[in-house]
Amino acid sequence: MRRIYADNAATTALSPKVLDKMMPYLTTVYGNPSSLYGIGAEAKEAVEEARAKIATLIGANSPNEIYFTSGGSEADNWAIKGMCRALKKKGKTHIITSKFEHHAVLHTCKALEKEGFEVTYLDVYENGIVKVEDVKNAIKDTTALVTIMYANNEIGTIQPIKEIGAICRENKVIFHTDAVQAVGNVDINVEDQNIDMLSLTGHKFHGPKGCGALYCRRGVRPEILIDGGAQERTRRAGTENVAGIVGLAEALELSLSTMNERNARLTKMRDRLMDGLLTIERSRVNGDRVHRLPGNINMCFEGIEGESLLLRLDMAGICASSGSACTSGDLDPSHVLLSIGLPHEIAHGSMRLSFSDDNTEEDVDYILEQVPKIVDYLRMMSPLWEKIKEEERNN
Ligand SMILES: *Cc1c(COP(=O)(O)O)cnc(C)c1O
């Protein structure tokens, strides 16, 4: 049977080229980077080379602004908890974020509320985009940090990062962005875009899982989250994930080297697929159609359950998602879809497809053939759809 992996926003396949680069560090070069003998020094050299590469690729001034972490979640936790706890001593106890952040940010903010911080959750409106003006209006004397994601993981909408960064700088507020979905897929330059802290993770751009990084501009010093040894210039303890770090840098370099060409191709595929699926009655695209990641499609089909749709898609060999992997198994509809104003019953009938370089026009053809059939089939058995049709007849 045909199998189409269209859940690249959840994770991506490790690139064989990346694995090749990692292999020596999983086998022969197993030394601890903190050790003084040859294979330790060799490992350390590889880590520092990766750090320099990543710094250059995101437009940082110095490799010393890159700290390796266990992934995006740790980078988000560290940036937000570390920075807020450091600034609390100066009377800064207010955080600004948005309603549709990843749970790594939202739950971190919730945790800080318990420590006495006040959090403003900005609206993202129907298009799934934060208004710069809202950020400006929310800033007050006690604001420690603004944390707004670069691109949303469910609906792919891209935020006005540079403008938000400029407002933060003007007001001397630290600006963090969870750029996990954006890194490798859009042009990022932390200097040009006024970003003080940025989270990224390798497994969203064909690198290994369990390895990410936090960029902290020179002088931006979050409190330490992981205490222990003196790794990462004493800021983040734990023996380095050498192979992961090497793979992270390689994956980012590869992803950026093919980005423009890939984005042109994926944008075309995405738009053809969205237009095709919009011919299904009572369907809609969630989030802004233009300011969104090239590979992201998120749609709702009224009168069906997203979960049943996913099961049927799986039977047809299509790996899709109804929201973020973290909320599957949860009965509440996605907080992202609710944040853009979808009613519960419509938000339940949602589907996210996310493409990578591995997807083809043939995948789009196949999905366009399968989805309408499955939606029809599910609606045939759906009391909710029955009710919708009934109401239509009565109007
Ligand atoms: C995947 C993801 C994360 C979590 O990254 P991990 O490396 O899996 O911890 C955080 N934020 C966003 C937007 C993501 O898509």
The ligand as an SDF file (V2000), in Angstrom:
LIG
                    3D

 15 15  0  0  0  0  0  0  0  0999 V2000
    7.9530   20.4020   18.4660 C   0  0  0  0  0  0  0  0  0  0  0  0
    7.8130   21.7340   19.0930 C   0  0  0  0  0  0  0  0  0  0  0  0
    8.3510   22.0110   20.3690 C   0  0  0  0  0  0  0  0  0  0  0  0
    9.0040   20.9370   21.2140 C   0  0  0  0  0  0  0  0  0  0  0  0
   10.2720   20.5610   20.7490 O   0  0  0  0  0  0  0  0  0  0  0  0
   10.9150   19.2050   21.2980 P   0  0  0  0  0  0  0  0  0  0  0  0
   12.2700   19.1630   20.6840 O   0  0  0  0  0  0  0  0  0  0  0  0
   10.0250   18.1050   20.8130 O   0  0  0  0  0  0  0  0  0  0  0  0
   10.9580   19.3130   22.7810 O   0  0  0  0  0  0  0  0  0  0  0  0
    8.2370   23.2810   20.8770 C   0  0  0  0  0  0  0  0  0  0  0  0
    7.6200   24.2580   20.1780 N   0  0  0  0  0  0  0  0  0  0  0  0
    7.0910   24.0420   18.9630 C   0  0  0  0  0  0  0  0  0  0  0  0
    6.4440   25.1610   18.2360 C   0  0  0  0  0  0  0  0  0  0  0  0
    7.1630   22.7780   18.3820 C   0  0  0  0  0  0  0  0  0  0  0  0
    6.6150   22.5680   17.1910 O   0  0  0  0  0  0  0  0  0  0  0  0
  1  2  1  0
  2  3  1  0
  2 14  2  0
  3  4  1  0
  3 10  2  0
  4  5  1  0
  5  6  1  0
  6  7  2  0
  6  8  1  0
  6  9  1  0
 10 11  1  0
 11 12  2  0
 12 13  1  0
 12 14  1  0
 14 15  1  0
M  END
$$$$
